[in-house]
Amino acid sequence: MADITIPEHLIALERTAWAEQQAGALTIAAADAVQAAYREHAAATDGLSRLTLEMATKRAVRHPEG
């Protein structure tokens, strides 16, 4: 995947959502917050899709070793 700069606030939001999901307690507020942040950041970049950003962020949070 191309080099994508992922802002720390997106990493933090995804970590929160992932922790809640793992605990079986993902809230609508957490899911909405992370999705809104993905859309906002993707829209502010030139040509980066929300899906590409989301996949890269999830990979960084869920599989930091790779």
C-alpha positions as CSV (number, residue, x, y, z in Angstrom):
1,M,0.0,0.0,0.0
2,A,1.2,3.5,-0.8
3,D,2.6,5.6,2.0
4,I,-0.3,7.1,3.8
5,T,0.1,9.6,6.6
6,I,-2.4,8.6,9.3
7,P,-3.1,11.4,11.8
8,E,-2.7,10.4,15.5
9,H,-6.3,11.4,16.2
10,L,-7.5,8.7,13.7
11,I,-5.2,6.1,15.3
12,A,-6.6,7.0,18.7
13,L,-10.2,6.8,17.5
14,E,-9.6,3.5,15.8
15,R,-7.9,2.1,18.9
16,T,-10.9,3.0,21.0
17,A,-13.4,1.5,18.5
18,W,-11.2,-1.7,18.2
19,A,-11.0,-2.1,22.0
20,E,-14.7,-1.6,22.3
21,Q,-15.3,-4.1,19.5
22,Q,-13.0,-6.7,21.1
23,A,-14.9,-6.3,24.4
24,G,-18.3,-6.7,22.7
25,A,-19.2,-3.1,23.6
26,L,-18.7,-1.0,20.5
27,T,-20.9,2.0,20.9
28,I,-22.6,3.8,18.0
29,A,-20.9,7.0,19.2
30,A,-17.4,5.5,18.8
31,A,-18.3,3.9,15.4
32,D,-19.8,7.2,14.2
33,A,-16.8,9.3,15.4
34,V,-14.2,7.1,13.7
35,Q,-16.2,7.0,10.4
36,A,-16.7,10.8,10.4
37,A,-13.0,11.3,11.0
38,Y,-12.2,9.0,8.1
39,R,-14.5,10.9,5.8
40,E,-13.3,14.3,6.9
41,H,-9.6,13.4,6.5
42,A,-10.1,11.7,3.2
43,A,-12.0,14.7,1.9
44,A,-9.2,17.0,3.0
45,T,-6.6,15.1,1.0
46,D,-6.0,15.1,-2.7
47,G,-7.3,11.8,-4.1
48,L,-7.2,9.6,-0.9
49,S,-10.3,7.4,-0.7
50,R,-12.0,6.9,2.7
51,L,-11.8,3.2,2.2
52,T,-8.0,3.2,1.6
53,L,-7.5,5.4,4.6
54,E,-9.7,3.2,6.8
55,M,-8.0,0.0,5.7
56,A,-4.5,1.5,6.3
57,T,-5.6,2.8,9.8
58,K,-7.1,-0.6,10.8
59,R,-4.0,-2.4,9.6
60,A,-1.8,0.0,11.7
61,V,-4.0,-0.5,14.8
62,R,-4.8,-4.2,14.5
63,H,-1.5,-5.5,13.0
64,P,1.2,-3.0,14.1
65,E,4.0,-5.6,13.5
66,G,3.3,-5.8,9.8
